Each structure stands twice: as C-alpha cells, then as structure tokens.
Amino acid sequence: MNGPAEPLRSGPKVTLYWRPGCVFCLRLRLVLWWHHLSAHKVNIWADPDAAAFVRSVADGNETVPTVVVDGYPIVNPVPSQVVAALRAG
C-alpha cells in the first residue's frame, strides 16, 4: 500500500498590479501571454486597497507594473524577471 501522495506545487504565487493605459503593464502582460504563463491580475484603479499596497512598496507612488512573487514585491520589473520567477516554480 502506498503512502499519501505529496501535494503538487503549482508554482509561485504571482500577483500583477496594473492599470489601464500603462504601456509597461501591457508589455508585461503580452510577454506572459506569449510564454503561456499567468498571474493573478489586479487593476489598481478598480481596487483602492491594491493601489494603497502599490504605494506602500513603491515609495508612495502608484508605479505599475508591480509584481508580487511569493510575497516579495518587485516594482516595475523587467518582463524576463517575471517569466523566470514563474518558470522557477
């Protein structure tokens, strides 16, 4: 009889904070789409708590994209950073 199966790790938990009209956000979202990767996306203009969080990690600014990978925030990351983080999981 086999023991219990180990839970599968689905990769790092990634949240992408973005806003409409941001070309850097669009670029990152397109790169993720191109690589068939996904992240939980939060529009900071539609979510005041998300906007407050971004300000708290971006020196008071609403700098997007801001990405949180396994609880670690990265403000305005290079898309390859996010792709590497998602593939590392």
N, C-alpha and C positions, 0 to 999 in steps of 0.2 A: 504494500500500500504506500502510495506516495504522500509526502507531506503537503502542507498547504502551498499553493502557488504564490510566488513572490509578486507583489503588485508591480505593474509595468509603469515606468516613469515616462510620462508623455512629453518630456522636455521641460525647459524652463518656463516659468510663468512670465509672460511678457505683456505689458500694457503700453500702448502707444497713445500718448496725448497729442491731439492735433486740433486744428481749426480750419474752417473753410477759407479758401483763398491763399493758403500758405503753400508756396511752390516747393519748399523743402519737405513739407509733410507729404505732398503729392508724390514727389520723387521717391521718398522712403516707402510709401505705400505701393508704388509701382514696382520698386525693386523687390519688395516682399512678395507681391503677386507673381512677378517673373520667376522667382525661385520657389513658388508654391509653398510659401510659408505664411503663417498667420499670427496675428497678435490681437489681443483684445483692444479695440479702438474706442477712445473716449474723446468726444468733441468738447473742448474746454469752453466754448461759447454756449453750449447747451447744458453744461453741468458746472454750477458755481463752485461746488466742492472740488472738482477736478482743477478748475482754474486756480483756486486757492492753493492746492497742492503744488501745482507747477510753479507758482510764485514762491512757494516755500523752499523749493530746491533750485530756483533759478535767480537768486539774488533779488527777489521782488518783482521780477519780470515774468510776463507770460510767454516765455520763449518756447516755441514748438518747432519741430517735434521734440518732445521729451519722452524718453522711453524708460520704463522700469523693467529690469530683468531680475527676476528672483529677489525683488525688494530693493535692488540697487538702482538709483536713478541716474540716467545719462542725459544731459541736456544737449540738444542739437547734435546727435551722434552722426558719424559717417555711416551711410547705409551698410557698408561692409561689416561694421561693428555689430550691428543688429543681426545681420544674416549669420555671422559667426556665432553669436550668442544663441540663436535659435537652433543652429545645427549642432552645437556642443551638447545640447540636452539629450 
